[in-house]
Each structure stands twice: as structure tokens, then as C-alpha cells.
Amino acid sequence: MNHKGLLITLLPLLISCESTVATVEELSLSAINVTNVDSCSIFQLIYADDECLLASTVYSSYSLVSIPIRESELKAEESEYFLNYGRAKSEVLRNSSAYNVYDDTIHVLSSPSTGIDKIIKIPLDGINDNLSWKIESTPYIKGVYCRSFDFLDSDSYVFAGGLMDSEKVICILNNKEHTSKQYDYIPDDGFDSNPRIKKLVYFSNSEVHVNGSAILYVCGEGHLALIINSNDGKIRYLYDEFPKYSASNDGLTFVRDSKSPLGITASASDKAIYLSPRMAKMVNGKFVPDNFKGYPPYCNDRIEVFSWEGERLYTLCLDHPFCSYIVDKSGKRLFTYFEDLDIGDAIIYQYDLPADID
């Protein structure tokens, strides 16, 4: 392991977007641990606590991987793959599921072409014991698709998704009462010709996080991030640049405008919200710019930190670019991931987060 220590320097930084202009502190962080995960084929970091790091994979047979953590260090050599691809009761189809963790249980919402067809609940301490898994069918959910979700409680989910023929982009599912409803929020971006096209835009790589009555929605297109108060419906924009797009010639999908950036990635703890706006755009099928400081254009090394009240707190500047990141359950550590394109290894960096967030 490479222990570099934590370096924090404070510099004034003027940050501006269409909705927020504020002078914030810039905090430079150096990784305290660097772990090579040989041939792990990680796609996206999902969850972390004191004992493990979970990630989705592009592995040919399994959907998820668990990497143990002991004495604050990742034990990559003990990684365990689980959740097979397939059509059996305890399996999922490739690229058709969303994942999150509640009360030491992994919840998998399986969404093939017919909609959400089942929920698989996997205890963190029973990933290789299928007999401990609980599989719940959702026969009442048809034509509803899920891309990212968080919890109201163990049986209630808030997710980016919903019915394709509706322009609403947030849905609430209660699998105990067998009900689903779409939250009354429609992005007012001026596009009104086809609700299915609009839905695809606001589903694509979008994320949802929940903290009490606050619902954070972060769009995977444009630079749009907002907090909705579920009690009164009030909205606070963190970024308010809506995606720019048009319908394709066949009317089946959307075409990004060359001026529209490629979304924002997000993570959250009970204390704060962490957003990383992608700066690249797509012009004639190519990334512009075509790299980020010599790295692939979808990488970044900056994360904007907000309170759950929508206040911009500071900017994290990391010593290594990343393509995926997650804040752990305690809100004390940050994990980032990057795949070295030269050697093909997955590299996971671990950072200590500032402890001064109220």
C-alpha cells in the first residue's frame, strides 16, 4: 500500500454556474491508500463501509464484486464475485439492474425489458450463500424502469425512472404495499414533442439520493442537479443547466446537442452531497475535448461538496483522476476508481474526508 498522508491546502476559488455563484474553499487531497485490483473489471463503485467495498463489474459471469476492508486497507486478493448473470430466480440479466445497500443488505432492483420484475435482497455477510437471499417478485410493476435508487425505508424505494410514456422522472415504489407512483416533477426544458424521448434523456445515467424528506436528483445529461423537498415540493437547484437534445430521425432515441455536457456523477452521505460535473461534450460522435489532462475525457479530479440544504461548501481537488467514486457509509472516507489503460489494472484510491461538515 502507498501511504501518502492527507494534504489539505486552502485556496480561494470562484465557482460559478447558472444557479449558484459563490466563493468557496478548495481542498487538495492526497490518497492515503492506493490499491491495484488485477483484472477486477470494475464498472462502477456502489457502496463502502468499514468492512467492504462493493462494485458492479463487466465480468463475463458475475454482476457484483465485494472487496474486503481490514484495518482500513482493501484486500484485493480476497475479492469475491457474486450475483450471476442469467435467467434463474436468483440471477439478473446483464446491464438491467440497479443496486444499493440498506441495513447491511444489498437490494437489487432487476429491470429487464418488461419493467421491474423482482427485488433480490442479499445480506452483506451472505453473498455466497444463496439460501440467505430473499427474492421478492413485483408483478404489479410493468413498464416501469429503474436506473438509480435510494431508500425511504427497507420496503420503499425512490428511483430515477418510471413509465416511459410519462415525462415524470422520479418514481416511488413500495414493495410491502405493492404500490408505485410517479413523483410530481417534470423537467421544464422546453422539449415537449415526445415524452418517451424526454424520458430517455432523464433516465440515462441519472442518480437519486435520499436524506429524510430531501430527494437529490442528478441528471446524467447536461449539468442538472436539484434537491426536492418531498413534503412541500419545493426545489433547490445546485446546477440548473438542462440537457440540450433533439429527437433522432427515427424517433426512437435522442441526439445530444454539441453544446450539452455529459452529465454529473454523484455520491452522498447523511452529512453532504458530492457532485462531479463532467466537462466533456459529444460533437459528431467524438469527445470534445478528447482527453482530460492526458486521461480519457470522462475522467475528472474535482468534486463539488454541498450541504443537504443546497449550500456549496467547498471543492475537493484530488491527486489522481477518477471515472467513478463513492463516499463511505460513515461519510469519513472517499474511494475513487480508475482503470489504467496501459496495464489494464483497476486502481482504487482511498482518501480521508474533512471532518468539519456539520
DOKEGU-643062 format. One record per residue (C-alpha): residue in one letter; z negated, y, x; residue number from 1. Coordinates in nm, 3 decimals. Layout:
BEGIN
rec r A zz Z yy Y xx X k NUM;
...
This chain:
BEGIN
rec r M zz 0.000 yy 0.000 xx 0.000 k 1;
rec r N zz 0.063 yy 0.353 xx 0.113 k 2;
rec r H zz -0.238 yy 0.578 xx 0.057 k 3;
rec r K zz -0.130 yy 0.938 xx 0.092 k 4;
rec r G zz -0.410 yy 1.109 xx -0.095 k 5;
rec r L zz -0.382 yy 1.372 xx -0.360 k 6;
rec r L zz -0.248 yy 1.712 xx -0.266 k 7;
rec r I zz -0.279 yy 1.992 xx -0.518 k 8;
rec r T zz -0.147 yy 2.338 xx -0.449 k 9;
rec r L zz -0.143 yy 2.618 xx -0.696 k 10;
rec r L zz 0.161 yy 2.842 xx -0.721 k 11;
rec r P zz 0.263 yy 3.083 xx -0.996 k 12;
rec r L zz 0.571 yy 2.968 xx -1.182 k 13;
rec r L zz 0.764 yy 3.142 xx -1.454 k 14;
rec r I zz 0.871 yy 2.884 xx -1.710 k 15;
rec r S zz 1.093 yy 2.979 xx -1.998 k 16;
rec r C zz 1.264 yy 2.809 xx -2.289 k 17;
rec r E zz 1.384 yy 2.939 xx -2.622 k 18;
rec r S zz 1.045 yy 2.891 xx -2.784 k 19;
rec r T zz 0.794 yy 2.949 xx -2.502 k 20;
rec r V zz 0.772 yy 3.191 xx -2.213 k 21;
rec r A zz 0.457 yy 3.161 xx -2.007 k 22;
rec r T zz 0.327 yy 3.188 xx -1.654 k 23;
rec r V zz 0.174 yy 2.854 xx -1.561 k 24;
rec r E zz 0.034 yy 2.687 xx -1.254 k 25;
rec r E zz 0.245 yy 2.446 xx -1.052 k 26;
rec r L zz 0.055 yy 2.143 xx -0.922 k 27;
rec r S zz 0.211 yy 1.937 xx -0.644 k 28;
rec r L zz 0.106 yy 1.571 xx -0.649 k 29;
rec r S zz 0.145 yy 1.310 xx -0.376 k 30;
rec r A zz 0.141 yy 0.939 xx -0.458 k 31;
rec r I zz -0.181 yy 0.755 xx -0.376 k 32;
rec r N zz -0.014 yy 0.412 xx -0.403 k 33;
rec r V zz 0.345 yy 0.302 xx -0.356 k 34;
rec r T zz 0.440 yy -0.049 xx -0.473 k 35;
rec r N zz 0.768 yy -0.232 xx -0.423 k 36;
rec r V zz 0.832 yy -0.472 xx -0.710 k 37;
rec r D zz 1.103 yy -0.704 xx -0.581 k 38;
rec r S zz 1.368 yy -0.798 xx -0.837 k 39;
rec r C zz 1.143 yy -0.693 xx -1.124 k 40;
rec r S zz 1.437 yy -0.550 xx -1.320 k 41;
rec r I zz 1.218 yy -0.291 xx -1.491 k 42;
rec r F zz 1.384 yy -0.082 xx -1.758 k 43;
rec r Q zz 1.101 yy 0.142 xx -1.881 k 44;
rec r L zz 0.726 yy 0.177 xx -1.829 k 45;
rec r I zz 0.540 yy 0.122 xx -2.159 k 46;
rec r Y zz 0.163 yy 0.114 xx -2.112 k 47;
rec r A zz -0.109 yy 0.121 xx -1.846 k 48;
rec r D zz -0.486 yy 0.079 xx -1.839 k 49;
rec r D zz -0.738 yy -0.021 xx -1.570 k 50;
rec r E zz -0.620 yy -0.383 xx -1.567 k 51;
rec r C zz -0.242 yy -0.391 xx -1.612 k 52;
rec r L zz 0.086 yy -0.204 xx -1.626 k 53;
rec r L zz 0.339 yy -0.309 xx -1.892 k 54;
rec r A zz 0.712 yy -0.251 xx -1.875 k 55;
rec r S zz 1.024 yy -0.356 xx -2.062 k 56;
rec r T zz 1.283 yy -0.535 xx -1.850 k 57;
rec r V zz 1.652 yy -0.605 xx -1.817 k 58;
rec r Y zz 1.566 yy -0.956 xx -1.705 k 59;
rec r S zz 1.800 yy -1.219 xx -1.848 k 60;
rec r S zz 1.533 yy -1.423 xx -2.029 k 61;
rec r Y zz 1.232 yy -1.202 xx -2.100 k 62;
rec r S zz 1.175 yy -0.869 xx -2.269 k 63;
rec r L zz 0.843 yy -0.764 xx -2.111 k 64;
rec r V zz 0.657 yy -0.788 xx -1.781 k 65;
rec r S zz 0.285 yy -0.740 xx -1.709 k 66;
rec r I zz 0.178 yy -0.631 xx -1.360 k 67;
rec r P zz -0.196 yy -0.681 xx -1.290 k 68;
rec r I zz -0.409 yy -0.398 xx -1.152 k 69;
rec r R zz -0.714 yy -0.476 xx -0.940 k 70;
rec r E zz -0.924 yy -0.224 xx -0.752 k 71;
rec r S zz -0.677 yy 0.042 xx -0.868 k 72;
rec r E zz -0.383 yy -0.132 xx -0.697 k 73;
rec r L zz -0.083 yy -0.303 xx -0.854 k 74;
rec r K zz -0.046 yy -0.672 xx -0.772 k 75;
rec r A zz 0.330 yy -0.702 xx -0.799 k 76;
rec r E zz 0.333 yy -1.054 xx -0.660 k 77;
rec r E zz 0.137 yy -1.170 xx -0.968 k 78;
rec r S zz 0.373 yy -1.016 xx -1.227 k 79;
rec r E zz 0.410 yy -1.221 xx -1.546 k 80;
rec r Y zz 0.719 yy -1.216 xx -1.769 k 81;
rec r F zz 0.686 yy -1.289 xx -2.140 k 82;
rec r L zz 0.838 yy -1.243 xx -2.488 k 83;
rec r N zz 1.157 yy -1.448 xx -2.471 k 84;
rec r Y zz 1.496 yy -1.332 xx -2.588 k 85;
rec r G zz 1.621 yy -1.548 xx -2.874 k 86;
rec r R zz 1.613 yy -1.609 xx -3.248 k 87;
rec r A zz 1.291 yy -1.810 xx -3.280 k 88;
rec r K zz 0.991 yy -1.677 xx -3.470 k 89;
rec r S zz 0.813 yy -1.556 xx -3.156 k 90;
rec r E zz 1.128 yy -1.420 xx -2.988 k 91;
rec r V zz 1.330 yy -1.098 xx -3.014 k 92;
rec r L zz 1.693 yy -1.005 xx -2.978 k 93;
rec r R zz 1.792 yy -0.809 xx -2.671 k 94;
rec r N zz 1.754 yy -0.429 xx -2.697 k 95;
rec r S zz 1.635 yy -0.449 xx -3.058 k 96;
rec r S zz 1.260 yy -0.390 xx -3.029 k 97;
rec r A zz 1.005 yy -0.115 xx -2.969 k 98;
rec r Y zz 0.666 yy -0.169 xx -2.804 k 99;
rec r N zz 0.322 yy -0.007 xx -2.790 k 100;
rec r V zz -0.043 yy -0.109 xx -2.746 k 101;
rec r Y zz -0.338 yy -0.067 xx -2.983 k 102;
rec r D zz -0.688 yy -0.206 xx -2.932 k 103;
rec r D zz -0.583 yy -0.435 xx -2.642 k 104;
rec r T zz -0.296 yy -0.579 xx -2.846 k 105;
rec r I zz 0.075 yy -0.532 xx -2.781 k 106;
rec r H zz 0.264 yy -0.454 xx -3.101 k 107;
rec r V zz 0.634 yy -0.539 xx -3.105 k 108;
rec r L zz 0.847 yy -0.399 xx -3.389 k 109;
rec r S zz 1.161 yy -0.610 xx -3.396 k 110;
rec r S zz 1.464 yy -0.424 xx -3.533 k 111;
rec r P zz 1.789 yy -0.621 xx -3.539 k 112;
rec r S zz 2.088 yy -0.506 xx -3.745 k 113;
rec r T zz 1.915 yy -0.573 xx -4.078 k 114;
rec r G zz 1.621 yy -0.341 xx -4.009 k 115;
rec r I zz 1.262 yy -0.417 xx -3.902 k 116;
rec r D zz 1.231 yy -0.790 xx -3.968 k 117;
rec r K zz 0.894 yy -0.873 xx -3.808 k 118;
rec r I zz 0.597 yy -0.743 xx -3.613 k 119;
rec r I zz 0.465 yy -0.952 xx -3.324 k 120;
rec r K zz 0.107 yy -0.884 xx -3.210 k 121;
rec r I zz 0.029 yy -1.015 xx -2.861 k 122;
rec r P zz -0.324 yy -0.992 xx -2.712 k 123;
rec r L zz -0.313 yy -0.843 xx -2.362 k 124;
rec r D zz -0.518 yy -1.138 xx -2.240 k 125;
rec r G zz -0.290 yy -1.392 xx -2.413 k 126;
rec r I zz 0.063 yy -1.301 xx -2.312 k 127;
rec r N zz 0.141 yy -1.659 xx -2.207 k 128;
rec r D zz -0.040 yy -1.826 xx -2.498 k 129;
rec r N zz 0.194 yy -1.816 xx -2.796 k 130;
rec r L zz -0.074 yy -1.972 xx -3.015 k 131;
rec r S zz -0.276 yy -1.650 xx -2.984 k 132;
rec r W zz 0.015 yy -1.436 xx -3.103 k 133;
rec r K zz 0.024 yy -1.311 xx -3.460 k 134;
rec r I zz 0.366 yy -1.278 xx -3.623 k 135;
rec r E zz 0.394 yy -1.074 xx -3.942 k 136;
rec r S zz 0.711 yy -1.063 xx -4.149 k 137;
rec r T zz 0.829 yy -0.738 xx -4.306 k 138;
rec r P zz 1.057 yy -0.849 xx -4.592 k 139;
rec r Y zz 1.016 yy -0.511 xx -4.762 k 140;
rec r I zz 1.176 yy -0.322 xx -4.471 k 141;
rec r K zz 1.554 yy -0.337 xx -4.494 k 142;
rec r G zz 1.798 yy -0.096 xx -4.336 k 143;
rec r V zz 1.516 yy 0.084 xx -4.152 k 144;
rec r Y zz 1.543 yy 0.112 xx -3.775 k 145;
rec r C zz 1.277 yy 0.192 xx -3.518 k 146;
rec r R zz 1.323 yy 0.338 xx -3.168 k 147;
rec r S zz 0.973 yy 0.451 xx -3.065 k 148;
rec r F zz 0.638 yy 0.437 xx -3.242 k 149;
rec r D zz 0.268 yy 0.514 xx -3.225 k 150;
rec r F zz -0.030 yy 0.421 xx -3.441 k 151;
rec r L zz -0.226 yy 0.574 xx -3.727 k 152;
rec r D zz -0.436 yy 0.256 xx -3.726 k 153;
rec r S zz -0.385 yy -0.115 xx -3.649 k 154;
rec r D zz -0.156 yy -0.163 xx -3.951 k 155;
rec r S zz 0.010 yy 0.179 xx -3.978 k 156;
rec r Y zz 0.292 yy 0.299 xx -3.755 k 157;
rec r V zz 0.464 yy 0.633 xx -3.714 k 158;
rec r F zz 0.806 yy 0.596 xx -3.560 k 159;
rec r A zz 1.129 yy 0.773 xx -3.474 k 160;
rec r G zz 1.366 yy 0.607 xx -3.716 k 161;
rec r G zz 1.419 yy 0.544 xx -4.084 k 162;
rec r L zz 1.702 yy 0.489 xx -4.332 k 163;
rec r M zz 2.046 yy 0.555 xx -4.188 k 164;
rec r D zz 2.166 yy 0.743 xx -4.496 k 165;
rec r S zz 1.882 yy 0.996 xx -4.475 k 166;
rec r E zz 1.859 yy 1.296 xx -4.243 k 167;
rec r K zz 1.483 yy 1.249 xx -4.205 k 168;
rec r V zz 1.396 yy 1.125 xx -3.857 k 169;
rec r I zz 1.030 yy 1.017 xx -3.879 k 170;
rec r C zz 0.908 yy 0.718 xx -4.080 k 171;
rec r I zz 0.562 yy 0.582 xx -4.160 k 172;
rec r L zz 0.515 yy 0.206 xx -4.206 k 173;
rec r N zz 0.201 yy 0.038 xx -4.341 k 174;
rec r N zz 0.224 yy -0.337 xx -4.297 k 175;
rec r K zz -0.104 yy -0.406 xx -4.475 k 176;
rec r E zz 0.003 yy -0.236 xx -4.797 k 177;
rec r H zz 0.371 yy -0.331 xx -4.742 k 178;
rec r T zz 0.495 yy 0.025 xx -4.778 k 179;
rec r S zz 0.724 yy 0.254 xx -4.585 k 180;
rec r K zz 0.807 yy 0.618 xx -4.636 k 181;
rec r Q zz 1.005 yy 0.880 xx -4.451 k 182;
rec r Y zz 0.815 yy 1.187 xx -4.335 k 183;
rec r D zz 0.947 yy 1.508 xx -4.484 k 184;
rec r Y zz 1.105 yy 1.657 xx -4.172 k 185;
rec r I zz 1.479 yy 1.717 xx -4.131 k 186;
rec r P zz 1.609 yy 1.882 xx -3.811 k 187;
rec r D zz 1.773 yy 2.209 xx -3.910 k 188;
rec r D zz 2.053 yy 2.208 xx -3.652 k 189;
rec r G zz 2.341 yy 2.323 xx -3.874 k 190;
rec r F zz 2.515 yy 1.982 xx -3.886 k 191;
rec r D zz 2.547 yy 1.862 xx -4.246 k 192;
rec r S zz 2.870 yy 1.664 xx -4.271 k 193;
rec r N zz 2.736 yy 1.310 xx -4.230 k 194;
rec r P zz 2.367 yy 1.206 xx -4.242 k 195;
rec r R zz 2.438 yy 0.879 xx -4.056 k 196;
rec r I zz 2.587 yy 1.066 xx -3.761 k 197;
rec r K zz 2.293 yy 1.305 xx -3.757 k 198;
rec r K zz 2.052 yy 1.012 xx -3.771 k 199;
rec r L zz 2.211 yy 0.852 xx -3.464 k 200;
rec r V zz 2.160 yy 1.173 xx -3.268 k 201;
rec r Y zz 1.792 yy 1.198 xx -3.357 k 202;
rec r F zz 1.722 yy 0.824 xx -3.307 k 203;
rec r S zz 1.884 yy 0.794 xx -2.964 k 204;
rec r N zz 1.608 yy 0.753 xx -2.703 k 205;
rec r S zz 1.373 yy 0.969 xx -2.911 k 206;
rec r E zz 0.996 yy 0.926 xx -2.890 k 207;
rec r V zz 0.692 yy 0.962 xx -3.116 k 208;
rec r H zz 0.326 yy 1.001 xx -3.014 k 209;
rec r V zz 0.026 yy 1.048 xx -3.245 k 210;
rec r N zz -0.312 yy 1.213 xx -3.188 k 211;
rec r G zz -0.521 yy 1.241 xx -3.506 k 212;
rec r S zz -0.321 yy 1.449 xx -3.756 k 213;
rec r A zz -0.077 yy 1.567 xx -3.487 k 214;
rec r I zz 0.261 yy 1.391 xx -3.463 k 215;
rec r L zz 0.465 yy 1.463 xx -3.150 k 216;
rec r Y zz 0.840 yy 1.411 xx -3.191 k 217;
rec r V zz 1.057 yy 1.433 xx -2.878 k 218;
rec r C zz 1.434 yy 1.407 xx -2.913 k 219;
rec r G zz 1.645 yy 1.205 xx -2.672 k 220;
rec r E zz 1.927 yy 1.460 xx -2.705 k 221;
rec r G zz 1.922 yy 1.834 xx -2.640 k 222;
rec r H zz 1.586 yy 1.988 xx -2.545 k 223;
rec r L zz 1.379 yy 1.945 xx -2.861 k 224;
rec r A zz 1.008 yy 1.865 xx -2.875 k 225;
rec r L zz 0.770 yy 1.958 xx -3.155 k 226;
rec r I zz 0.425 yy 1.887 xx -3.298 k 227;
rec r I zz 0.394 yy 1.831 xx -3.674 k 228;
rec r N zz 0.057 yy 1.861 xx -3.846 k 229;
rec r S zz 0.062 yy 1.569 xx -4.089 k 230;
rec r N zz -0.200 yy 1.739 xx -4.310 k 231;
rec r D zz -0.013 yy 2.063 xx -4.385 k 232;
rec r G zz 0.337 yy 2.002 xx -4.242 k 233;
rec r K zz 0.319 yy 2.297 xx -4.003 k 234;
rec r I zz 0.541 yy 2.268 xx -3.694 k 235;
rec r R zz 0.480 yy 2.395 xx -3.341 k 236;
rec r Y zz 0.786 yy 2.382 xx -3.114 k 237;
rec r L zz 0.733 yy 2.301 xx -2.748 k 238;
rec r Y zz 1.111 yy 2.310 xx -2.689 k 239;
rec r D zz 1.349 yy 2.423 xx -2.961 k 240;
rec r E zz 1.699 yy 2.369 xx -2.823 k 241;
rec r F zz 1.862 yy 2.141 xx -3.081 k 242;
rec r P zz 2.130 yy 1.894 xx -2.971 k 243;
rec r K zz 2.488 yy 2.015 xx -2.985 k 244;
rec r Y zz 2.730 yy 1.750 xx -3.110 k 245;
rec r S zz 3.011 yy 1.663 xx -3.347 k 246;
rec r A zz 3.126 yy 1.350 xx -3.528 k 247;
rec r S zz 3.366 yy 1.120 xx -3.344 k 248;
rec r N zz 3.721 yy 1.082 xx -3.474 k 249;
rec r D zz 3.639 yy 0.752 xx -3.644 k 250;
rec r G zz 3.323 yy 0.899 xx -3.800 k 251;
rec r L zz 3.104 yy 0.617 xx -3.665 k 252;
rec r T zz 2.913 yy 0.795 xx -3.390 k 253;
rec r F zz 2.861 yy 1.136 xx -3.233 k 254;
rec r V zz 3.017 yy 1.325 xx -2.945 k 255;
rec r R zz 2.790 yy 1.541 xx -2.730 k 256;
rec r D zz 2.889 yy 1.899 xx -2.671 k 257;
rec r S zz 2.932 yy 1.970 xx -2.299 k 258;
rec r K zz 2.656 yy 2.234 xx -2.326 k 259;
rec r S zz 2.398 yy 1.992 xx -2.466 k 260;
rec r P zz 2.145 yy 1.846 xx -2.216 k 261;
rec r L zz 2.046 yy 1.480 xx -2.219 k 262;
rec r G zz 1.709 yy 1.495 xx -2.388 k 263;
rec r I zz 1.343 yy 1.492 xx -2.287 k 264;
rec r T zz 1.130 yy 1.195 xx -2.183 k 265;
rec r A zz 0.764 yy 1.192 xx -2.286 k 266;
rec r S zz 0.422 yy 1.037 xx -2.246 k 267;
rec r A zz 0.086 yy 1.136 xx -2.393 k 268;
rec r S zz -0.286 yy 1.075 xx -2.375 k 269;
rec r D zz -0.562 yy 1.189 xx -2.609 k 270;
rec r K zz -0.604 yy 1.490 xx -2.379 k 271;
rec r A zz -0.249 yy 1.612 xx -2.317 k 272;
rec r I zz 0.127 yy 1.580 xx -2.367 k 273;
rec r Y zz 0.362 yy 1.517 xx -2.073 k 274;
rec r L zz 0.729 yy 1.616 xx -2.107 k 275;
rec r S zz 1.011 yy 1.588 xx -1.857 k 276;
rec r P zz 1.335 yy 1.760 xx -1.967 k 277;
rec r R zz 1.649 yy 1.602 xx -1.827 k 278;
rec r M zz 1.868 yy 1.871 xx -1.677 k 279;
rec r A zz 2.196 yy 1.676 xx -1.661 k 280;
rec r K zz 2.473 yy 1.706 xx -1.922 k 281;
rec r M zz 2.775 yy 1.492 xx -2.005 k 282;
rec r V zz 3.118 yy 1.653 xx -1.963 k 283;
rec r N zz 3.426 yy 1.437 xx -2.026 k 284;
rec r G zz 3.218 yy 1.124 xx -1.980 k 285;
rec r K zz 3.069 yy 1.231 xx -1.647 k 286;
rec r F zz 2.724 yy 1.361 xx -1.549 k 287;
rec r V zz 2.705 yy 1.730 xx -1.456 k 288;
rec r P zz 2.554 yy 1.776 xx -1.207 k 289;
rec r D zz 2.640 yy 1.432 xx -1.070 k 290;
rec r N zz 2.311 yy 1.392 xx -0.881 k 291;
rec r F zz 1.952 yy 1.516 xx -0.867 k 292;
rec r K zz 1.851 yy 1.605 xx -0.511 k 293;
rec r G zz 2.062 yy 1.314 xx -0.393 k 294;
rec r Y zz 1.931 yy 1.079 xx -0.663 k 295;
rec r P zz 2.104 yy 0.968 xx -0.986 k 296;
rec r P zz 2.137 yy 1.257 xx -1.233 k 297;
rec r Y zz 1.898 yy 1.102 xx -1.488 k 298;
rec r C zz 1.610 yy 1.135 xx -1.237 k 299;
rec r N zz 1.355 yy 1.416 xx -1.226 k 300;
rec r D zz 1.047 yy 1.512 xx -1.024 k 301;
rec r R zz 0.883 yy 1.760 xx -1.263 k 302;
rec r I zz 0.664 yy 1.706 xx -1.570 k 303;
rec r E zz 0.550 yy 1.984 xx -1.803 k 304;
rec r V zz 0.198 yy 1.940 xx -1.939 k 305;
rec r F zz 0.093 yy 2.073 xx -2.282 k 306;
rec r S zz -0.223 yy 2.060 xx -2.490 k 307;
rec r W zz -0.206 yy 1.896 xx -2.833 k 308;
rec r E zz -0.231 yy 2.249 xx -2.975 k 309;
rec r G zz 0.104 yy 2.327 xx -2.811 k 310;
rec r E zz -0.026 yy 2.537 xx -2.521 k 311;
rec r R zz 0.164 yy 2.497 xx -2.195 k 312;
rec r L zz -0.098 yy 2.408 xx -1.933 k 313;
rec r Y zz 0.085 yy 2.357 xx -1.603 k 314;
rec r T zz 0.376 yy 2.185 xx -1.431 k 315;
rec r L zz 0.340 yy 1.869 xx -1.222 k 316;
rec r C zz 0.574 yy 1.853 xx -0.921 k 317;
rec r L zz 0.586 yy 1.502 xx -0.774 k 318;
rec r D zz 0.676 yy 1.399 xx -0.421 k 319;
rec r H zz 0.918 yy 1.129 xx -0.543 k 320;
rec r P zz 1.184 yy 1.147 xx -0.815 k 321;
rec r F zz 1.149 yy 0.906 xx -1.108 k 322;
rec r C zz 1.350 yy 0.772 xx -1.401 k 323;
rec r S zz 1.052 yy 0.652 xx -1.610 k 324;
rec r Y zz 0.684 yy 0.744 xx -1.623 k 325;
rec r I zz 0.365 yy 0.667 xx -1.817 k 326;
rec r V zz 0.018 yy 0.819 xx -1.834 k 327;
rec r D zz -0.251 yy 0.551 xx -1.846 k 328;
rec r K zz -0.490 yy 0.492 xx -2.137 k 329;
rec r S zz -0.768 yy 0.699 xx -1.977 k 330;
rec r G zz -0.542 yy 0.996 xx -1.907 k 331;
rec r K zz -0.652 yy 0.986 xx -1.542 k 332;
rec r R zz -0.350 yy 0.827 xx -1.374 k 333;
rec r L zz 0.024 yy 0.864 xx -1.380 k 334;
rec r F zz 0.270 yy 0.586 xx -1.294 k 335;
rec r T zz 0.635 yy 0.658 xx -1.220 k 336;
rec r Y zz 0.925 yy 0.422 xx -1.159 k 337;
rec r F zz 1.249 yy 0.439 xx -0.965 k 338;
rec r E zz 1.493 yy 0.169 xx -0.862 k 339;
rec r D zz 1.611 yy 0.209 xx -0.504 k 340;
rec r L zz 1.988 yy 0.185 xx -0.534 k 341;
rec r D zz 2.033 yy 0.081 xx -0.170 k 342;
rec r I zz 1.796 yy -0.218 xx -0.160 k 343;
rec r G zz 1.778 yy -0.289 xx -0.535 k 344;
rec r D zz 1.397 yy -0.295 xx -0.548 k 345;
rec r A zz 1.190 yy -0.136 xx -0.818 k 346;
rec r I zz 0.941 yy 0.114 xx -0.676 k 347;
rec r I zz 0.630 yy 0.221 xx -0.869 k 348;
rec r Y zz 0.433 yy 0.527 xx -0.762 k 349;
rec r Q zz 0.076 yy 0.592 xx -0.871 k 350;
rec r Y zz -0.079 yy 0.941 xx -0.894 k 351;
rec r D zz -0.422 yy 1.075 xx -0.979 k 352;
rec r L zz -0.401 yy 1.338 xx -1.252 k 353;
rec r P zz -0.607 yy 1.659 xx -1.252 k 354;
rec r A zz -0.938 yy 1.613 xx -1.428 k 355;
rec r D zz -0.968 yy 1.966 xx -1.568 k 356;
rec r I zz -0.792 yy 1.915 xx -1.905 k 357;
rec r D zz -1.034 yy 1.985 xx -2.190 k 358;
